[in-house]
Amino acid sequence: MIKNTFCILNGIGERIERRLWKNGILTWEDFLSTSELPFINKEQKISYDSYLKTASVELKKDNAEYFAKTIKRREHWRLYDIFKDKTICLDIETNGYMPNSGGYITIVGLYDGANYKSFIKGINLTCEEIKKALSGYKYLITFYGAVFDIPYIQKTISNIDFNLLHFDLCLSAKRIGLKGGLKRLEKEFGILRDEPVKDMDGYDAVRLWEYARQGSKEALELLLLYNREDTVNLFKLAEIIYLQLRKLTGIEEYL
């Protein structure tokens, strides 16, 4: 999708992007090979050409950090298909309080499409371990992570920078008219949870942590299963939301 995208250029919105597609300018290569466009002045065209040439080079290098810095986060979804095999899903559990009120992270879950890893407070939840686990990945998927998970991590676990492309499924879902939290969207699209945690919510996660903190291994195992489902299901939902966002752009009408 990113090679069909022009609304990443300063001054071009989705309306002009569709106009470009309608005029047969479907890819960056098409744009660069067209010397003049009647609805884009010459100075802008030169500037846009320069950006797209650089972007093409950086894309061939798989330089996700370049795009994370130069493209607004709301458009990061457009690179999902490019970096899908270098993607990590992230979800956290907390003790129910915000960082400035005694809050802390109890579990960090990571899933890359094949393997789930958990980091537990008091066992292996450290800055070094999280940074090590994130290294090598270029693309991040969360649910409301831009507002909650990532700021919470940065306030409670120091020295972790997220220089990744970020597909926030909660914010993206709203763009296509989907409402509700992760559990509601899972049900809407038939994404199933493991039976023991299918009806659990965030309050249950806080309660389980309290039992685990008091020594209950069963509670900790159930909390980890809950977090695993939260994290693993992000990948399934990302595929659905990505395809709907792509359809919403109107690009399929011209391909």
Contacts in CASP RR format, 6 or more apart in sequence:
PFRMAT RR
TARGET T0000
AUTHOR 0000-0000-0000
METHOD contacts of the structure
MODEL  1
MIKNTFCILNGIGERIERRLWKNGILTWEDFLSTSELPFINKEQKISYDS
YLKTASVELKKDNAEYFAKTIKRREHWRLYDIFKDKTICLDIETNGYMPN
SGGYITIVGLYDGANYKSFIKGINLTCEEIKKALSGYKYLITFYGAVFDI
PYIQKTISNIDFNLLHFDLCLSAKRIGLKGGLKRLEKEFGILRDEPVKDM
DGYDAVRLWEYARQGSKEALELLLLYNREDTVNLFKLAEIIYLQLRKLTG
IEEYL
1 78 0 8 1.000
1 79 0 8 1.000
1 80 0 8 1.000
1 81 0 8 1.000
1 246 0 8 1.000
1 249 0 8 1.000
1 251 0 8 1.000
2 59 0 8 1.000
2 67 0 8 1.000
2 78 0 8 1.000
2 79 0 8 1.000
2 82 0 8 1.000
3 27 0 8 1.000
3 28 0 8 1.000
3 29 0 8 1.000
3 59 0 8 1.000
4 21 0 8 1.000
4 26 0 8 1.000
4 27 0 8 1.000
4 251 0 8 1.000
4 255 0 8 1.000
5 17 0 8 1.000
5 75 0 8 1.000
5 78 0 8 1.000
6 12 0 8 1.000
6 13 0 8 1.000
6 16 0 8 1.000
6 17 0 8 1.000
6 20 0 8 1.000
6 25 0 8 1.000
6 31 0 8 1.000
7 13 0 8 1.000
7 14 0 8 1.000
7 16 0 8 1.000
7 17 0 8 1.000
7 75 0 8 1.000
8 55 0 8 1.000
8 70 0 8 1.000
8 71 0 8 1.000
8 72 0 8 1.000
8 75 0 8 1.000
8 78 0 8 1.000
9 48 0 8 1.000
9 51 0 8 1.000
9 52 0 8 1.000
10 47 0 8 1.000
11 44 0 8 1.000
12 20 0 8 1.000
12 48 0 8 1.000
14 249 0 8 1.000
16 39 0 8 1.000
16 40 0 8 1.000
17 249 0 8 1.000
18 249 0 8 1.000
18 250 0 8 1.000
19 39 0 8 1.000
20 26 0 8 1.000
20 31 0 8 1.000
20 37 0 8 1.000
21 250 0 8 1.000
21 251 0 8 1.000
21 253 0 8 1.000
21 254 0 8 1.000
22 254 0 8 1.000
23 37 0 8 1.000
24 30 0 8 1.000
24 254 0 8 1.000
25 31 0 8 1.000
25 34 0 8 1.000
25 37 0 8 1.000
26 251 0 8 1.000
26 254 0 8 1.000
26 255 0 8 1.000
28 52 0 8 1.000
28 55 0 8 1.000
28 56 0 8 1.000
31 48 0 8 1.000
31 49 0 8 1.000
31 52 0 8 1.000
32 49 0 8 1.000
32 52 0 8 1.000
32 53 0 8 1.000
36 42 0 8 1.000
36 45 0 8 1.000
37 45 0 8 1.000
40 48 0 8 1.000
51 70 0 8 1.000
55 66 0 8 1.000
55 67 0 8 1.000
55 70 0 8 1.000
58 66 0 8 1.000
58 67 0 8 1.000
59 67 0 8 1.000
59 82 0 8 1.000
62 83 0 8 1.000
62 86 0 8 1.000
62 138 0 8 1.000
64 79 0 8 1.000
64 83 0 8 1.000
64 86 0 8 1.000
64 138 0 8 1.000
64 139 0 8 1.000
64 164 0 8 1.000
64 165 0 8 1.000
65 138 0 8 1.000
65 163 0 8 1.000
65 164 0 8 1.000
67 76 0 8 1.000
67 79 0 8 1.000
67 165 0 8 1.000
68 76 0 8 1.000
68 163 0 8 1.000
68 164 0 8 1.000
68 165 0 8 1.000
68 166 0 8 1.000
69 163 0 8 1.000
71 78 0 8 1.000
71 79 0 8 1.000
73 146 0 8 1.000
73 166 0 8 1.000
73 168 0 8 1.000
74 171 0 8 1.000
74 172 0 8 1.000
74 175 0 8 1.000
76 165 0 8 1.000
76 166 0 8 1.000
76 167 0 8 1.000
77 167 0 8 1.000
77 172 0 8 1.000
77 241 0 8 1.000
77 242 0 8 1.000
77 245 0 8 1.000
79 139 0 8 1.000
79 165 0 8 1.000
80 87 0 8 1.000
80 139 0 8 1.000
80 167 0 8 1.000
80 238 0 8 1.000
80 242 0 8 1.000
81 242 0 8 1.000
83 138 0 8 1.000
83 139 0 8 1.000
83 165 0 8 1.000
84 139 0 8 1.000
86 136 0 8 1.000
86 137 0 8 1.000
86 138 0 8 1.000
86 139 0 8 1.000
87 112 0 8 1.000
87 113 0 8 1.000
87 137 0 8 1.000
87 138 0 8 1.000
87 139 0 8 1.000
87 140 0 8 1.000
87 141 0 8 1.000
87 235 0 8 1.000
87 238 0 8 1.000
88 110 0 8 1.000
88 111 0 8 1.000
88 112 0 8 1.000
88 134 0 8 1.000
88 137 0 8 1.000
88 139 0 8 1.000
88 140 0 8 1.000
88 141 0 8 1.000
88 164 0 8 1.000
89 110 0 8 1.000
89 111 0 8 1.000
89 112 0 8 1.000
89 113 0 8 1.000
89 140 0 8 1.000
89 141 0 8 1.000
89 142 0 8 1.000
89 231 0 8 1.000
89 232 0 8 1.000
89 234 0 8 1.000
89 235 0 8 1.000
89 238 0 8 1.000
90 108 0 8 1.000
90 109 0 8 1.000
90 110 0 8 1.000
90 140 0 8 1.000
90 141 0 8 1.000
90 142 0 8 1.000
90 145 0 8 1.000
90 149 0 8 1.000
90 231 0 8 1.000
91 108 0 8 1.000
91 109 0 8 1.000
91 142 0 8 1.000
91 143 0 8 1.000
91 149 0 8 1.000
91 227 0 8 1.000
91 230 0 8 1.000
91 231 0 8 1.000
91 234 0 8 1.000
92 105 0 8 1.000
92 107 0 8 1.000
92 108 0 8 1.000
92 109 0 8 1.000
92 149 0 8 1.000
92 152 0 8 1.000
92 153 0 8 1.000
93 105 0 8 1.000
93 106 0 8 1.000
93 107 0 8 1.000
93 202 0 8 1.000
93 205 0 8 1.000
93 206 0 8 1.000
93 209 0 8 1.000
93 223 0 8 1.000
93 226 0 8 1.000
93 227 0 8 1.000
94 103 0 8 1.000
94 104 0 8 1.000
94 105 0 8 1.000
94 106 0 8 1.000
94 152 0 8 1.000
94 206 0 8 1.000
95 102 0 8 1.000
95 103 0 8 1.000
95 104 0 8 1.000
95 106 0 8 1.000
95 206 0 8 1.000
95 209 0 8 1.000
95 210 0 8 1.000
96 103 0 8 1.000
96 206 0 8 1.000
97 103 0 8 1.000
97 104 0 8 1.000
98 152 0 8 1.000
99 152 0 8 1.000
99 155 0 8 1.000
99 156 0 8 1.000
100 155 0 8 1.000
103 156 0 8 1.000
104 121 0 8 1.000
104 156 0 8 1.000
105 121 0 8 1.000
105 125 0 8 1.000
105 152 0 8 1.000
105 153 0 8 1.000
105 156 0 8 1.000
105 157 0 8 1.000
106 120 0 8 1.000
106 121 0 8 1.000
106 205 0 8 1.000
106 209 0 8 1.000
106 223 0 8 1.000
107 118 0 8 1.000
107 119 0 8 1.000
107 120 0 8 1.000
107 121 0 8 1.000
107 125 0 8 1.000
107 209 0 8 1.000
107 223 0 8 1.000
107 224 0 8 1.000
107 227 0 8 1.000
108 118 0 8 1.000
108 119 0 8 1.000
108 125 0 8 1.000
108 130 0 8 1.000
108 153 0 8 1.000
109 116 0 8 1.000
109 117 0 8 1.000
109 118 0 8 1.000
109 119 0 8 1.000
109 227 0 8 1.000
109 228 0 8 1.000
109 230 0 8 1.000
109 231 0 8 1.000
110 116 0 8 1.000
110 117 0 8 1.000
110 118 0 8 1.000
110 119 0 8 1.000
110 133 0 8 1.000
110 134 0 8 1.000
110 231 0 8 1.000
111 117 0 8 1.000
111 228 0 8 1.000
111 231 0 8 1.000
111 232 0 8 1.000
111 234 0 8 1.000
111 235 0 8 1.000
112 137 0 8 1.000
113 232 0 8 1.000
113 235 0 8 1.000
116 228 0 8 1.000
116 231 0 8 1.000
116 232 0 8 1.000
117 133 0 8 1.000
118 224 0 8 1.000
118 227 0 8 1.000
118 228 0 8 1.000
119 125 0 8 1.000
119 126 0 8 1.000
119 129 0 8 1.000
119 130 0 8 1.000
119 133 0 8 1.000
120 220 0 8 1.000
120 224 0 8 1.000
125 157 0 8 1.000
126 157 0 8 1.000
127 157 0 8 1.000
127 158 0 8 1.000
127 159 0 8 1.000
127 160 0 8 1.000
130 153 0 8 1.000
130 157 0 8 1.000
130 160 0 8 1.000
131 159 0 8 1.000
131 160 0 8 1.000
134 160 0 8 1.000
134 162 0 8 1.000
134 164 0 8 1.000
137 164 0 8 1.000
138 164 0 8 1.000
138 165 0 8 1.000
139 164 0 8 1.000
139 165 0 8 1.000
139 166 0 8 1.000
139 167 0 8 1.000
140 162 0 8 1.000
140 164 0 8 1.000
140 165 0 8 1.000
140 166 0 8 1.000
140 167 0 8 1.000
141 166 0 8 1.000
141 167 0 8 1.000
141 169 0 8 1.000
141 234 0 8 1.000
141 235 0 8 1.000
141 238 0 8 1.000
142 149 0 8 1.000
142 150 0 8 1.000
142 166 0 8 1.000
142 167 0 8 1.000
142 168 0 8 1.000
142 169 0 8 1.000
142 170 0 8 1.000
142 234 0 8 1.000
143 168 0 8 1.000
143 169 0 8 1.000
143 170 0 8 1.000
143 181 0 8 1.000
143 182 0 8 1.000
143 230 0 8 1.000
143 234 0 8 1.000
143 237 0 8 1.000
144 168 0 8 1.000
144 170 0 8 1.000
144 171 0 8 1.000
145 166 0 8 1.000
145 168 0 8 1.000
145 170 0 8 1.000
146 166 0 8 1.000
146 168 0 8 1.000
146 171 0 8 1.000
147 168 0 8 1.000
147 170 0 8 1.000
147 171 0 8 1.000
150 162 0 8 1.000
150 166 0 8 1.000
153 160 0 8 1.000
154 160 0 8 1.000
154 162 0 8 1.000
167 238 0 8 1.000
167 242 0 8 1.000
169 182 0 8 1.000
169 185 0 8 1.000
169 234 0 8 1.000
169 237 0 8 1.000
169 238 0 8 1.000
169 241 0 8 1.000
170 181 0 8 1.000
170 182 0 8 1.000
172 241 0 8 1.000
172 245 0 8 1.000
173 179 0 8 1.000
173 180 0 8 1.000
173 185 0 8 1.000
173 241 0 8 1.000
175 245 0 8 1.000
175 248 0 8 1.000
176 241 0 8 1.000
176 244 0 8 1.000
176 245 0 8 1.000
176 248 0 8 1.000
178 185 0 8 1.000
178 188 0 8 1.000
178 241 0 8 1.000
182 230 0 8 1.000
182 233 0 8 1.000
182 234 0 8 1.000
182 237 0 8 1.000
183 201 0 8 1.000
185 191 0 8 1.000
185 237 0 8 1.000
186 192 0 8 1.000
186 193 0 8 1.000
186 233 0 8 1.000
186 237 0 8 1.000
189 236 0 8 1.000
189 237 0 8 1.000
189 240 0 8 1.000
191 233 0 8 1.000
191 236 0 8 1.000
191 237 0 8 1.000
192 198 0 8 1.000
193 229 0 8 1.000
193 233 0 8 1.000
194 225 0 8 1.000
194 228 0 8 1.000
194 229 0 8 1.000
196 222 0 8 1.000
196 225 0 8 1.000
197 222 0 8 1.000
197 225 0 8 1.000
197 226 0 8 1.000
197 229 0 8 1.000
200 226 0 8 1.000
204 226 0 8 1.000
205 223 0 8 1.000
205 226 0 8 1.000
205 227 0 8 1.000
208 219 0 8 1.000
208 220 0 8 1.000
208 222 0 8 1.000
208 223 0 8 1.000
208 226 0 8 1.000
209 219 0 8 1.000
209 223 0 8 1.000
211 219 0 8 1.000
212 219 0 8 1.000
212 220 0 8 1.000
212 223 0 8 1.000
246 252 0 8 1.000
END
